[in-house]
Amino acid sequence: MTIFSVLPPIENVEQILKHIGVILGYVAAIVVPTIGACSWIFKKITDQQTDKLIEANTNSVQKLIAKQLTKATQDLNPEDYYTLDLKFPDGNFLHVPMIPNVALCFLENVSMTVISHTKNSTKLSLVCNGFGNFPEHCHESTSEEVRIEEGYMTCLKTGKRYIAGDVWILEPGEFHGAMMHDCVAIITHRPPLMKASQRPVNVLAMNNIFK
């Protein structure tokens, strides 16, 4: 007796294969959606955990920066420094201090310094070490001229990249945001920034933005 003598007839083999195919089809119809559902659930859980981690880290950084900015201005006369106004799409406002010849960090990896202030304009030096992200915002009371000196800055809304030598002009109330990399820029505000005595600092609002 050989192995071939115990195999079913050819027509029976074809029927068996058809049945196997049907069974595999049913299995696939159950398994594939199940795997897809499990993958979706896993992704949702992972995304939620990632979002919580990012929010916790962001809040910690914001509180640290707010504390440093408060400390930097607590002994200063409000007549001796200025504030930069930022309005965000969700309606939140932030007035951050701008102190002449003092580099202040109010974004991670990004610092700004007042380098000149006249009756016509205020010039700021912006330095970004590594990567920096400036969320969507506008300045209601001033126009803004951003001249790139080093590195690059990319507009979040249009994707346009500004490199050394480029100038980005923004009108009062024009929302904009930027991603930066090893960037140095000279930013000119017209009219000049208000003194802190006219527009007090409210760095504690940092807890409500950049979510």
WOWODA-V862606 format. One record per residue. N is the residue number from 1. RES is the residue in one letter. SS is DSSP state (A for helix, B for strand, O for the rest). PHI is phi in degrees with one decimal (NA if undefined). NEAR is the number of other C-alpha atoms within 8 Angstrom. Layout:
BEGIN
N:RES:SS:PHI:NEAR ; N:RES:SS:PHI:NEAR
END
This chain:
BEGIN
1:M:O:NA:3 ; 2:T:O:-109.7:5 ; 3:I:A:-63.6:6 ; 4:F:A:-70.7:5 ; 5:S:A:-74.4:6 ; 6:V:A:-100.9:6 ; 7:L:O:-72.4:6 ; 8:P:O:-67.8:6 ; 9:P:O:-57.0:6 ; 10:I:A:-54.5:6 ; 11:E:A:-62.7:6 ; 12:N:A:-69.2:8 ; 13:V:A:-60.5:9 ; 14:E:A:-62.6:8 ; 15:Q:A:-65.5:8 ; 16:I:A:-60.8:8 ; 17:L:A:-61.6:8 ; 18:K:A:-63.4:8 ; 19:H:A:-62.0:8 ; 20:I:A:-61.0:8 ; 21:G:A:-61.6:8 ; 22:V:A:-63.9:8 ; 23:I:A:-61.6:8 ; 24:L:A:-61.4:8 ; 25:G:A:-62.6:8 ; 26:Y:A:-62.9:8 ; 27:V:A:-60.9:8 ; 28:A:A:-62.7:8 ; 29:A:A:-63.8:8 ; 30:I:A:-90.2:8 ; 31:V:A:-70.3:8 ; 32:V:A:-60.6:8 ; 33:P:A:-62.4:8 ; 34:T:A:-64.4:8 ; 35:I:A:-61.9:8 ; 36:G:A:-61.6:8 ; 37:A:A:-64.7:8 ; 38:C:A:-63.3:8 ; 39:S:A:-64.2:8 ; 40:W:A:-64.0:8 ; 41:I:A:-62.8:8 ; 42:F:A:-61.9:8 ; 43:K:A:-64.0:8 ; 44:K:A:-62.1:8 ; 45:I:A:-63.8:8 ; 46:T:A:-63.2:8 ; 47:D:A:-62.1:8 ; 48:Q:A:-63.5:8 ; 49:Q:A:-65.0:8 ; 50:T:A:-63.9:8 ; 51:D:A:-60.5:8 ; 52:K:A:-63.7:8 ; 53:L:A:-65.3:8 ; 54:I:A:-62.2:8 ; 55:E:A:-64.0:9 ; 56:A:A:-63.7:8 ; 57:N:A:-66.2:8 ; 58:T:A:-62.1:10 ; 59:N:A:-61.1:9 ; 60:S:A:-63.4:8 ; 61:V:A:-64.4:9 ; 62:Q:A:-61.8:11 ; 63:K:A:-64.4:11 ; 64:L:A:-64.6:8 ; 65:I:A:-65.0:11 ; 66:A:A:-59.4:12 ; 67:K:A:-64.6:8 ; 68:Q:A:-65.5:8 ; 69:L:A:-67.2:13 ; 70:T:A:-62.2:9 ; 71:K:A:-64.6:8 ; 72:A:A:-66.5:8 ; 73:T:A:-108.7:8 ; 74:Q:O:-63.6:6 ; 75:D:O:-103.5:6 ; 76:L:O:-96.9:8 ; 77:N:O:-77.2:6 ; 78:P:O:-57.6:10 ; 79:E:O:-79.3:8 ; 80:D:O:-101.2:9 ; 81:Y:O:-144.9:13 ; 82:Y:B:-125.9:13 ; 83:T:B:-129.2:15 ; 84:L:B:-100.9:10 ; 85:D:B:-92.1:11 ; 86:L:B:-129.7:11 ; 87:K:B:-112.3:12 ; 88:F:O:-108.4:11 ; 89:P:O:-55.8:8 ; 90:D:O:-83.9:4 ; 91:G:O:97.2:6 ; 92:N:O:-71.1:10 ; 93:F:B:-115.1:9 ; 94:L:B:-140.7:12 ; 95:H:B:-116.4:13 ; 96:V:B:-100.4:11 ; 97:P:B:-72.3:12 ; 98:M:B:-126.9:13 ; 99:I:O:-105.9:12 ; 100:P:B:-53.6:9 ; 101:N:O:63.6:7 ; 102:V:O:-124.9:8 ; 103:A:O:-77.6:9 ; 104:L:B:-119.1:10 ; 105:C:B:-101.8:11 ; 106:F:B:-119.8:10 ; 107:L:B:-137.8:10 ; 108:E:O:-60.4:7 ; 109:N:O:74.8:10 ; 110:V:B:-125.3:12 ; 111:S:B:-128.4:12 ; 112:M:B:-135.4:12 ; 113:T:B:-136.5:14 ; 114:V:B:-75.2:15 ; 115:I:B:-107.6:10 ; 116:S:B:-162.2:8 ; 117:H:B:-146.4:10 ; 118:T:O:-126.8:7 ; 119:K:O:-71.1:6 ; 120:N:O:-105.1:8 ; 121:S:O:-160.5:12 ; 122:T:B:-123.8:15 ; 123:K:B:-106.2:12 ; 124:L:B:-119.5:12 ; 125:S:B:-101.1:12 ; 126:L:B:-109.4:13 ; 127:V:B:-129.3:11 ; 128:C:B:-117.9:14 ; 129:N:B:-95.7:10 ; 130:G:B:80.9:9 ; 131:F:B:-98.0:10 ; 132:G:B:-140.4:13 ; 133:N:B:-129.5:8 ; 134:F:B:-104.3:9 ; 135:P:B:-66.8:8 ; 136:E:B:-57.0:11 ; 137:H:B:-162.4:11 ; 138:C:B:-145.9:12 ; 139:H:O:-116.2:13 ; 140:E:O:-72.3:10 ; 141:S:O:-105.0:8 ; 142:T:O:-138.5:13 ; 143:S:B:-83.7:12 ; 144:E:B:-138.8:12 ; 145:E:B:-115.2:11 ; 146:V:B:-109.0:11 ; 147:R:B:-107.9:12 ; 148:I:B:-80.5:17 ; 149:E:B:-101.4:11 ; 150:E:B:-145.3:10 ; 151:G:B:66.5:12 ; 152:Y:B:-148.9:13 ; 153:M:B:-138.4:13 ; 154:T:B:-114.4:11 ; 155:C:B:-68.4:13 ; 156:L:O:-68.2:11 ; 157:K:O:-78.8:6 ; 158:T:O:-106.4:5 ; 159:G:O:81.2:7 ; 160:K:O:-70.3:7 ; 161:R:B:-102.6:8 ; 162:Y:B:-110.1:12 ; 163:I:B:-115.8:11 ; 164:A:O:-51.6:10 ; 165:G:O:99.7:7 ; 166:D:O:-78.7:8 ; 167:V:B:-126.1:9 ; 168:W:B:-112.1:8 ; 169:I:B:-103.0:8 ; 170:L:B:-129.0:8 ; 171:E:O:-83.2:8 ; 172:P:O:-57.0:11 ; 173:G:O:80.8:9 ; 174:E:O:-84.1:9 ; 175:F:O:-71.4:9 ; 176:H:B:-159.2:11 ; 177:G:B:-150.6:12 ; 178:A:B:-149.6:12 ; 179:M:B:-105.8:12 ; 180:M:B:-126.1:15 ; 181:H:B:-143.3:12 ; 182:D:B:42.1:12 ; 183:C:B:-104.5:16 ; 184:V:B:-124.9:12 ; 185:A:B:-143.5:12 ; 186:I:B:-106.7:12 ; 187:I:B:-112.9:12 ; 188:T:B:-112.6:11 ; 189:H:B:-105.4:13 ; 190:R:B:-131.4:11 ; 191:P:O:-63.7:11 ; 192:P:O:-64.3:12 ; 193:L:O:-64.0:12 ; 194:M:B:-74.0:9 ; 195:K:B:-70.1:12 ; 196:A:O:-63.5:14 ; 197:S:O:-69.8:7 ; 198:Q:O:-89.4:6 ; 199:R:O:-136.0:9 ; 200:P:O:-61.1:9 ; 201:V:O:-66.1:10 ; 202:N:O:-136.1:8 ; 203:V:A:-63.7:11 ; 204:L:A:-65.3:7 ; 205:A:A:-66.2:10 ; 206:M:A:-57.9:11 ; 207:N:A:-68.5:8 ; 208:N:A:-107.4:7 ; 209:I:O:-119.7:8 ; 210:F:O:60.5:6 ; 211:K:O:-70.7:5
END
